[in-house]
């Protein structure tokens, strides 16, 4: 899962979290998906220990709270 832009990656994160909220995927599927996205796109997701502005705007606070817990970022 490599993404060309931050917007593409944010859309994928949104789909992943929304699928979890709608019980389409299990918690383990969410965790694995988030970790794969992070592993392959660290520079597009986080800069200076914060989510990038584009990701913040596209995903919103509730989704990013879940992503943050999965990645164990403080």
Residue frames as a rotation matrix with the C-alpha (Angstrom) as fourth column:
UNK 1
0.571 0.821 0.000 0.00
0.821 -0.571 0.000 0.00
0.000 0.000 -1.000 0.00
UNK 2
-0.616 -0.730 -0.297 2.01
0.671 -0.683 0.287 2.91
-0.413 -0.023 0.911 -1.31
UNK 3
0.549 0.836 0.010 0.20
0.750 -0.488 -0.446 6.18
-0.368 0.252 -0.895 -1.95
UNK 4
-0.100 -0.571 0.814 1.26
0.869 -0.449 -0.208 8.92
0.485 0.687 0.542 -4.28
UNK 5
-0.380 0.041 0.924 -0.35
-0.145 -0.989 -0.016 11.78
0.914 -0.140 0.381 -2.35
UNK 6
-0.993 0.056 0.104 -1.47
-0.104 0.008 -0.995 12.54
-0.057 -0.998 -0.002 1.18
UNK 7
-0.282 0.955 -0.088 -5.05
-0.937 -0.294 -0.187 12.88
-0.205 0.029 0.978 -0.06
UNK 8
0.080 0.256 -0.963 -5.05
-0.558 0.812 0.169 9.37
0.826 0.524 0.208 -1.53
UNK 9
-0.722 -0.427 -0.545 -3.66
0.195 0.629 -0.752 8.01
0.664 -0.649 -0.371 1.71
UNK 10
-0.860 0.455 0.229 -6.22
-0.440 -0.437 -0.785 9.93
-0.257 -0.776 0.576 3.79
UNK 11
0.021 0.897 -0.442 -9.05
-0.970 0.126 0.209 8.52
0.243 0.424 0.872 1.65
UNK 12
-0.129 -0.147 -0.981 -7.72
-0.121 0.984 -0.132 4.99
0.984 0.101 -0.145 2.26
UNK 13
-0.971 -0.215 -0.107 -7.55
0.092 0.078 -0.993 5.66
0.221 -0.974 -0.056 6.02
UNK 14
-0.524 0.843 0.118 -11.13
-0.826 -0.469 -0.313 6.94
-0.208 -0.261 0.942 5.94
UNK 15
0.158 0.576 -0.802 -12.33
-0.725 0.619 0.302 3.82
0.671 0.533 0.515 4.13
UNK 16
-0.485 -0.454 -0.747 -10.50
0.127 0.809 -0.574 1.57
0.865 -0.374 -0.335 6.57
UNK 17
-0.993 0.107 0.050 -11.85
-0.073 -0.228 -0.971 3.24
-0.092 -0.968 0.234 9.72
UNK 18
-0.299 0.943 -0.143 -15.37
-0.952 -0.306 -0.028 3.56
-0.070 0.128 0.989 8.28
UNK 19
0.001 0.246 -0.969 -15.37
-0.420 0.880 0.222 -0.15
0.908 0.406 0.104 7.40
UNK 20
-0.807 -0.337 -0.485 -14.40
0.291 0.488 -0.823 -0.91
0.514 -0.805 -0.295 11.00
UNK 21
-0.845 0.520 0.125 -17.15
-0.448 -0.561 -0.696 1.32
-0.292 -0.644 0.707 12.38
UNK 22
0.049 0.901 -0.432 -19.70
-0.995 0.081 0.057 -0.42
0.086 0.427 0.900 10.15
UNK 23
0.159 -0.073 0.985 -18.49
-0.539 0.829 0.148 -3.86
-0.827 -0.554 0.093 11.32
UNK 24
0.881 0.079 -0.466 -17.29
-0.463 0.347 -0.815 -4.79
0.097 0.934 0.343 7.82
UNK 25
0.093 -0.886 -0.454 -13.81
-0.057 0.451 -0.891 -5.60
0.994 0.109 -0.008 9.15
UNK 26
0.738 0.095 -0.668 -12.65
0.605 0.347 0.717 -6.81
0.300 -0.933 0.199 12.55
UNK 27
0.920 -0.378 -0.104 -10.37
-0.230 -0.736 0.636 -4.91
-0.317 -0.561 -0.764 14.91
UNK 28
0.170 -0.908 0.384 -7.35
0.303 0.419 0.856 -6.97
-0.938 -0.029 0.346 13.87
UNK 29
0.197 -0.023 0.980 -7.97
0.980 0.033 -0.196 -6.04
-0.028 0.999 0.029 10.22
UNK 30
0.946 0.158 0.284 -8.06
0.160 -0.987 0.018 -2.36
0.284 0.028 -0.959 11.15
UNK 31
0.681 -0.732 -0.014 -4.82
-0.214 -0.217 0.953 -2.61
-0.700 -0.646 -0.304 13.15
UNK 32
0.010 -0.697 0.717 -3.01
0.658 0.545 0.520 -4.45
-0.753 0.467 0.464 10.36
UNK 33
0.446 0.250 0.859 -4.25
0.867 -0.359 -0.345 -2.02
0.222 0.899 -0.377 7.71
UNK 34
0.995 -0.075 0.064 -3.20
-0.091 -0.949 0.302 1.04
0.038 -0.306 -0.951 9.70
UNK 35
0.432 -0.892 0.134 0.24
-0.071 0.114 0.991 -0.40
-0.899 -0.437 -0.014 10.41
UNK 36
0.047 -0.380 0.924 0.76
0.902 0.413 0.124 -1.23
-0.429 0.828 0.362 6.73
UNK 37
0.741 0.265 0.617 -0.22
0.535 -0.789 -0.303 2.28
0.407 0.555 -0.726 5.66
UNK 38
0.916 -0.402 -0.008 2.09
-0.293 -0.679 0.673 3.79
-0.276 -0.614 -0.739 8.29
UNK 39
0.310 -0.847 0.433 5.02
0.314 0.521 0.794 1.51
-0.897 -0.110 0.428 7.45
UNK 40
-0.083 -0.317 0.945 4.96
0.973 0.180 0.146 2.40
-0.216 0.931 0.293 3.76
UNK 41
0.154 0.250 0.956 3.98
0.599 -0.793 0.111 6.08
0.786 0.555 -0.272 4.00
UNK 42
0.080 -0.139 -0.987 5.46
0.982 -0.160 0.102 7.48
-0.172 -0.977 0.124 7.21
UNK 43
-0.832 -0.524 -0.181 6.54
0.484 -0.846 0.222 10.76
-0.270 0.097 0.958 5.64
UNK 44
-0.657 0.657 0.369 3.04
0.048 -0.453 0.890 11.44
0.752 0.603 0.266 4.28
UNK 45
0.264 0.815 -0.516 1.27
0.592 0.285 0.754 10.63
0.762 -0.504 -0.407 7.55
UNK 46
0.817 -0.021 -0.577 3.40
0.540 -0.325 0.776 12.25
-0.204 -0.945 -0.255 10.26
UNK 47
0.053 -0.821 0.568 5.78
0.493 -0.473 -0.730 15.22
0.868 0.319 0.380 10.31
UNK 48
-0.583 -0.405 0.704 7.27
-0.366 -0.643 -0.673 16.75
0.726 -0.649 0.227 13.45
UNK 49
-0.969 0.156 -0.192 5.46
0.247 0.634 -0.732 14.18
0.008 -0.757 -0.653 15.62
UNK 50
-0.309 0.922 -0.233 2.04
-0.338 -0.335 -0.879 15.34
-0.889 -0.193 0.415 14.36
UNK 51
0.088 0.427 0.900 -0.29
0.793 0.516 -0.323 14.21
-0.602 0.742 -0.294 11.63
UNK 52
-0.874 -0.405 0.268 0.22
0.480 -0.633 0.607 16.27
-0.076 0.659 0.748 8.49
UNK 53
-0.677 0.613 -0.408 -2.25
-0.387 -0.768 -0.511 19.09
-0.626 -0.188 0.757 7.88
UNK 54
-0.481 0.499 -0.720 -3.78
-0.777 0.137 0.614 17.42
0.405 0.856 0.322 4.82
UNK 55
-0.640 0.209 -0.740 -4.39
0.295 0.955 0.015 14.21
0.710 -0.208 -0.673 6.77
UNK 56
-0.857 0.326 -0.399 -5.89
0.330 -0.246 -0.911 16.18
-0.395 -0.913 0.103 9.67
UNK 57
-0.573 0.645 -0.506 -8.28
-0.703 -0.704 -0.101 18.00
-0.421 0.298 0.857 7.34
UNK 58
-0.405 0.388 -0.828 -9.29
-0.691 0.463 0.556 14.94
0.599 0.797 0.080 5.34
UNK 59
-0.564 0.090 -0.821 -9.67
0.285 0.954 -0.092 12.42
0.775 -0.286 -0.563 8.18
UNK 60
0.338 0.710 0.618 -10.97
-0.382 -0.497 0.779 14.41
0.860 -0.500 0.104 11.12
UNK 61
-0.234 -0.487 0.842 -10.38
-0.927 -0.149 -0.343 14.11
0.292 -0.861 -0.417 14.84
UNK 62
0.518 0.516 0.682 -12.39
-0.740 0.671 0.054 10.94
-0.430 -0.532 0.730 15.52
UNK 63
0.958 -0.200 -0.206 -10.63
0.023 0.767 -0.641 8.86
0.286 0.610 0.739 12.88
UNK 64
0.155 -0.975 0.161 -7.20
-0.306 -0.202 -0.930 10.21
0.939 0.095 -0.329 13.82
UNK 65
0.122 -0.053 0.991 -7.83
-0.992 0.014 0.123 9.36
-0.020 -0.998 -0.051 17.47
UNK 66
0.897 0.233 0.377 -8.24
-0.229 0.972 -0.057 5.73
-0.379 -0.035 0.925 16.42
UNK 67
0.731 -0.679 -0.064 -5.16
0.131 0.232 -0.964 5.84
0.670 0.696 0.259 14.18
UNK 68
0.072 -0.711 0.700 -3.16
-0.740 -0.509 -0.441 7.40
0.669 -0.486 -0.562 17.00
UNK 69
0.408 0.139 0.902 -4.15
-0.821 0.489 0.296 4.63
-0.400 -0.861 0.314 19.42
UNK 70
0.995 -0.038 0.088 -3.31
0.074 0.892 -0.446 1.93
-0.061 0.451 0.891 16.91
UNK 71
0.455 -0.877 0.157 0.13
0.200 -0.071 -0.977 3.41
0.868 0.476 0.143 16.29
UNK 72
0.587 -0.146 -0.796 0.56
0.809 0.090 0.580 4.24
-0.013 -0.985 0.171 19.99
UNK 73
-0.330 -0.617 0.715 1.64
0.568 -0.734 -0.371 7.81
0.754 0.284 0.593 19.31
UNK 74
0.256 0.394 -0.883 1.64
0.948 -0.281 0.150 10.21
-0.189 -0.875 -0.445 22.22
